Amino acid sequence: MTQEMRAAPARFRLQVPDETLRDLTERLARTRWPDEPPESGWEHGTDLAYLRSLVDYWRSGYDWRKHEAEINRFEQYKVKLAGIDVHFIHERGTGPRPMPLLISHGWPGSVFEFHKLIPMLADPARFGGDPADAFTVVAPSLPGYTLSFAAGRRFSDEESAAVLAPLMTEVLGYERFGTHGGDRGAFVTSRLAHDHPDRVAGIHLTLLAVRRDFKFEDPSEEERRFLDDFSRWMKEESGYMWMQGTRPQTLAYGVTDSPVGLAAWMIEKFYRWTGRPDLDAYFGRDLLLTAIMLYWVTGSIGSSFWPYYARAHGPWPLPDRIRVPMGYAELAKELVRPPRSVAEPVYADIRRWSRLESGHFPALEQPEALAREIREFFRPLR
């Protein structure tokens, strides 16, 4: 173990400087708005009328300090790994034998995405569950994202997995643990299982880390439907992925300098990836703005694009089959939902295959159902 890894985690409390908040308010007031085609709505991107209304509330009604205090209710730490201060929540489980569980967010997510889920996993009895299902939850800000951002450092999914393994084993002392992830966190989770099958008891996913060059010699009806859906998604919904994967620095200027630009870039994903026309009723403006704020106050949005660039220009992150037990909860409105025939060549030991009536952000949309799925999957693996 290196000297760097021996460093004890330091307690962390989020405290954004007042000057950062004043600067944000001034920038919001000076927004130069674009035009929009008549009756465009969300067809061509983020709806202008909705965003103007959201920004008005951001400037005059939203209380960051309230939500900052809510985040600070969790036990938070930072520890230096791979040359950066890695932020993580460490919520001890309440039960006879809590199982260590690492949960990894994706893009444009953050640990805030798990603020409803973590208590349900750590203290299931408080939510009507069995205390024997309790987890001690470790929820890191992935390297390069929000509170684990360091200027000039860029991380791929594989490199993030290489940081989280010693966090669990060498810093926190968990010799065996479970993992859960969605979106980019699913790739990080899968790579952890690939590299550390002796340490990872099982992996639970809400997105499959499978290659996107799908080929079927004699496709079934299910596989044909999937190929049609995937073709439509690549044509209409993958522009963000190509931009972030090919010219991330060019994009970073606008969304790092303009809070409205950042909000437009992120909020469209909440709209498209949940299929909910009324975001305010579904999520609430405070939740949406807090998700955006964590990227704004840390200046980390450009760094969060890097895993897309690394994926587009590097080797596939999973060179071999993963033999650790796997559970998958298919999300009804997920971006891509490959059939089981695509998953089986990658995941050799599929133990659970279920479905959640959720969009891309199940920890925010269906936290109770997701918590039940995670408990069910890991129960026989404890």
C-alpha positions in Angstrom: 0.0 0.0 0.0 1.4 3.4 -0.9 1.8 6.3 1.5 -0.9 8.1 -0.4 -3.4 5.3 0.1 -2.7 5.1 3.9 -3.9 8.7 4.4 -6.9 8.6 6.6 -10.1 10.1 5.1 -10.8 13.6 6.3 -14.3 14.7 7.2 -15.8 16.9 4.5 -18.6 19.5 4.7 -19.9 21.3 1.6 -19.6 25.0 1.9 -19.9 27.0 -1.3 -18.4 30.6 -1.0 -20.9 33.4 -0.9 -19.0 35.0 -3.8 -19.6 32.0 -6.0 -23.4 32.4 -5.4 -23.3 36.2 -6.0 -21.5 35.6 -9.2 -24.1 33.0 -10.3 -26.9 35.5 -9.6 -25.2 38.2 -11.7 -24.6 35.8 -14.6 -28.2 34.6 -14.5 -29.4 38.3 -14.6 -27.2 39.0 -17.7 -28.3 36.0 -19.8 -28.4 36.6 -23.5 -31.3 34.4 -24.7 -31.4 32.7 -28.1 -34.4 32.8 -30.4 -36.5 29.7 -31.1 -38.5 28.4 -34.0 -42.3 29.1 -33.6 -44.0 26.4 -31.5 -40.7 24.5 -31.2 -41.2 23.2 -27.7 -38.7 20.5 -26.9 -38.5 19.2 -30.4 -35.2 20.9 -31.2 -33.7 20.8 -27.7 -34.4 22.5 -24.4 -37.6 24.5 -24.6 -37.0 28.3 -24.3 -40.1 29.2 -22.3 -39.5 26.4 -19.8 -35.8 27.3 -19.3 -36.6 31.0 -18.9 -39.1 30.2 -16.2 -36.6 27.8 -14.5 -33.9 30.5 -14.6 -36.2 33.1 -13.1 -36.8 30.7 -10.2 -33.1 29.9 -9.9 -32.3 33.6 -9.6 -35.0 34.7 -7.2 -36.6 31.6 -5.5 -34.1 28.8 -5.2 -32.3 28.5 -1.9 -28.9 26.7 -2.4 -28.1 26.9 1.3 -31.1 24.8 2.2 -30.1 22.0 -0.2 -26.4 22.3 0.8 -27.5 21.6 4.3 -29.5 18.5 3.2 -26.4 17.1 1.5 -24.3 17.8 4.6 -26.6 15.5 6.6 -24.7 12.6 5.1 -21.3 11.5 6.5 -18.9 12.8 3.9 -15.2 12.4 3.5 -12.3 13.2 1.1 -9.2 11.1 0.7 -6.3 11.5 -1.7 -6.2 8.7 -4.3 -4.5 8.9 -7.8 -3.4 12.4 -7.1 -6.9 13.9 -6.4 -9.1 14.4 -3.4 -11.9 11.8 -3.9 -15.2 12.7 -2.2 -17.5 10.0 -0.9 -20.5 9.5 1.3 -20.0 6.7 3.9 -23.4 5.8 5.5 -23.1 3.0 8.0 -25.8 0.4 7.9 -28.4 -0.2 10.7 -28.8 -3.9 11.1 -27.2 -7.1 12.4 -24.6 -7.5 9.6 -24.7 -4.6 7.1 -23.1 -5.5 3.8 -20.6 -3.0 2.3 -22.1 -1.6 -1.0 -20.4 0.7 -3.4 -22.9 2.7 -5.6 -21.7 4.6 -8.6 -23.6 7.4 -10.4 -23.4 8.3 -14.1 -23.7 11.4 -16.3 -25.1 14.0 -15.8 -25.5 12.6 -12.3 -23.7 13.0 -9.0 -23.9 11.5 -5.5 -27.0 13.8 -5.0 -28.8 11.4 -7.3 -28.7 8.9 -4.4 -30.0 11.1 -1.6 -33.3 9.3 -1.4 -31.8 5.8 -2.0 -29.0 5.8 0.5 -31.2 5.9 3.7 -33.4 3.1 2.3 -30.4 0.9 1.8 -28.6 1.7 5.0 -31.7 1.4 7.3 -34.3 -0.7 5.6 -36.3 -1.2 8.8 -37.1 2.5 8.8 -38.8 2.0 5.4 -40.7 -1.2 6.3 -37.9 -3.5 5.2 -35.9 -6.3 6.9 -32.9 -5.0 9.0 -31.0 -8.1 7.8 -30.9 -6.4 4.4 -29.0 -3.4 5.6 -26.0 -2.1 3.7 -23.2 0.2 4.7 -23.3 2.5 1.7 -20.2 4.1 0.0 -21.3 6.6 -2.6 -18.3 8.4 -4.2 -18.3 11.3 -6.5 -16.7 9.6 -9.5 -13.2 10.9 -10.2 -13.5 14.0 -12.4 -17.1 14.7 -11.4 -18.4 17.5 -9.1 -16.9 17.1 -5.6 -14.1 14.8 -6.9 -13.0 17.3 -9.6 -9.3 18.3 -9.9 -8.2 20.8 -12.6 -6.1 19.2 -15.4 -7.0 15.6 -14.5 -9.1 13.4 -16.7 -10.4 9.9 -16.0 -11.8 7.1 -18.0 -14.2 4.5 -16.6 -11.4 2.0 -16.2 -9.3 4.6 -14.3 -12.3 5.4 -12.1 -12.6 1.7 -11.2 -8.9 1.6 -10.4 -9.5 4.4 -7.9 -12.6 3.0 -6.3 -11.1 -0.5 -5.6 -8.5 0.8 -3.1 -11.0 3.2 -1.7 -13.1 0.2 -0.6 -10.3 -2.2 0.3 -7.3 -0.2 1.5 -8.9 3.0 2.8 -12.1 1.6 4.2 -10.9 -1.9 4.8 -13.8 -3.8 3.2 -12.3 -7.1 1.9 -15.5 -8.1 0.1 -18.3 -5.8 -1.1 -21.2 -5.4 -3.5 -21.5 -2.8 -6.2 -24.4 -1.1 -8.0 -24.3 1.4 -10.9 -26.1 2.9 -13.8 -25.1 4.9 -16.9 -21.3 5.5 -16.7 -21.4 4.0 -13.2 -22.5 0.7 -14.9 -19.2 0.6 -16.8 -17.2 1.5 -13.7 -19.1 -1.2 -11.7 -18.5 -3.8 -14.4 -14.9 -3.0 -14.7 -14.5 -3.4 -10.9 -16.0 -6.8 -11.1 -13.7 -7.7 -14.0 -10.5 -6.6 -12.2 -11.4 -7.8 -8.7 -13.6 -10.9 -8.9 -12.3 -12.1 -5.6 -13.4 -8.8 -3.8 -16.7 -8.1 -5.6 -19.5 -10.3 -4.2 -21.9 -9.2 -7.0 -22.9 -6.4 -9.3 -26.3 -4.8 -9.8 -26.9 -2.7 -12.9 -29.6 -0.5 -14.4 -27.6 -0.3 -17.7 -25.7 -3.0 -19.5 -22.1 -2.3 -20.3 -22.2 -4.0 -23.6 -20.7 -3.0 -27.0 -22.8 -1.0 -29.3 -21.9 -2.8 -32.6 -24.8 -5.1 -32.3 -24.9 -8.0 -34.8 -27.4 -10.9 -34.9 -27.1 -13.7 -37.5 -30.8 -14.6 -37.4 -32.4 -12.0 -35.1 -35.5 -12.9 -33.1 -38.5 -10.6 -33.1 -37.3 -9.2 -29.8 -33.8 -8.5 -31.3 -35.3 -6.9 -34.4 -37.4 -4.5 -32.2 -34.3 -3.7 -30.2 -32.3 -2.9 -33.4 -35.0 -0.6 -34.6 -35.2 1.2 -31.3 -31.4 1.5 -31.2 -31.2 2.9 -34.7 -33.8 5.5 -33.8 -31.9 6.4 -30.6 -28.6 6.8 -32.5 -30.2 9.0 -35.1 -32.1 11.3 -32.8 -30.7 11.1 -29.3 -27.0 10.5 -29.4 -25.7 14.0 -30.4 -24.5 14.8 -26.9 -22.5 11.6 -26.8 -20.7 12.4 -30.1 -20.0 16.0 -29.0 -18.6 14.9 -25.6 -16.7 12.1 -27.2 -15.0 14.0 -30.0 -14.8 17.8 -29.1 -15.3 18.0 -25.3 -13.0 21.0 -24.9 -15.0 23.1 -27.4 -18.3 22.3 -25.6 -16.7 22.9 -22.2 -16.2 26.7 -22.8 -19.9 27.5 -23.1 -21.3 25.2 -20.3 -18.5 26.2 -17.9 -18.9 29.9 -18.4 -22.7 30.1 -18.7 -25.0 28.7 -16.0 -27.9 28.9 -18.4 -25.9 27.0 -21.0 -25.1 24.3 -18.4 -28.7 24.1 -17.4 -29.9 23.7 -21.0 -27.3 21.0 -21.6 -28.3 19.0 -18.5 -32.1 19.7 -18.3 -32.8 18.3 -21.8 -31.4 14.9 -20.6 -33.8 14.9 -17.6 -36.6 15.6 -20.1 -35.6 13.1 -22.8 -34.4 10.3 -20.6 -37.5 10.2 -18.4 -40.2 10.8 -21.0 -41.9 13.1 -18.6 -43.4 16.2 -20.2 -43.9 18.1 -16.9 -40.5 18.1 -15.2 -41.5 20.4 -12.5 -44.4 18.1 -11.4 -42.2 15.0 -11.7 -39.0 16.1 -10.1 -39.6 19.5 -8.7 -37.5 22.5 -9.6 -35.4 22.4 -6.5 -34.2 18.9 -7.3 -33.3 19.8 -10.9 -31.4 22.9 -9.9 -29.5 21.2 -7.1 -28.3 18.6 -9.6 -27.1 21.4 -11.9 -25.6 23.4 -9.1 -23.2 20.6 -8.1 -21.6 20.9 -11.5 -21.8 24.7 -11.6 -20.1 25.4 -8.2 -17.3 22.9 -8.8 -16.7 23.9 -12.5 -16.4 20.2 -13.3 -18.7 19.8 -16.3 -15.9 19.7 -18.8 -14.1 17.0 -16.9 -17.3 15.0 -16.8 -17.2 14.7 -20.6 -13.8 12.9 -20.5 -15.1 9.3 -20.1 -17.0 9.7 -23.4 -13.8 10.8 -25.2 -11.9 8.0 -23.6 -14.5 5.5 -24.8 -14.5 6.9 -28.3 -10.7 6.8 -28.6 -9.6 3.9 -26.4 -10.0 0.1 -26.2 -13.2 -1.4 -25.0 -13.1 -1.4 -21.1 -14.2 -5.0 -20.7 -11.8 -7.3 -22.5 -13.1 -10.6 -21.0 -16.4 -12.0 -19.6 -17.4 -11.0 -16.2 -17.9 -14.0 -13.9 -19.1 -12.2 -10.8 -22.9 -12.7 -10.1 -24.9 -10.0 -11.9 -28.3 -8.6 -11.5 -30.0 -6.3 -14.0 -33.0 -4.1 -13.6 -34.2 -3.0 -17.0 -35.6 0.5 -17.0 -38.7 1.0 -19.0 -37.5 4.2 -20.5 -33.8 3.6 -20.5 -31.7 5.0 -23.4 -30.8 1.5 -24.7 -32.4 -1.8 -23.5 -30.5 -4.7 -25.1 -32.1 -8.1 -24.9 -30.7 -10.8 -22.6 -29.0 -12.5 -25.6 -26.7 -9.4 -25.8 -25.9 -9.5 -22.1 -25.1 -13.2 -21.8 -21.8 -13.1 -23.7 -20.6 -10.4 -21.4 -22.0 -11.4 -18.0 -21.4 -15.1 -17.4 -23.5 -15.4 -14.2 -26.8 -13.5 -14.5 -28.8 -14.2 -11.3 -31.6 -11.7 -11.6 -33.2 -10.0 -14.6 -36.1 -7.7 -13.7 -37.8 -4.5 -14.8 -38.5 -1.1 -13.2 -41.1 1.3 -14.6 -38.6 4.2 -14.5 -36.7 6.5 -16.7 -32.9 6.8 -16.7 -32.6 8.1 -13.1 -34.2 5.3 -11.0 -32.6 6.5 -7.7 -34.5 9.8 -8.2 -37.6 8.5 -9.9 -38.3 5.1 -8.2 -36.0 4.9 -5.2 -38.3 2.5 -3.2 -38.5 0.1 -6.1 -34.7 0.3 -6.8 -33.9 -0.3 -3.1 -36.1 -3.4 -3.2 -34.3 -4.7 -6.3 -30.9 -4.2 -4.8 -31.9 -6.0 -1.6 -33.4 -8.9 -3.4 -30.4 -9.4 -5.6 -27.8 -9.2 -2.8 -29.7 -11.2 -0.2 -28.3 -14.6 -1.2 -24.8 -13.2 -1.7 -24.3 -11.9 1.8 
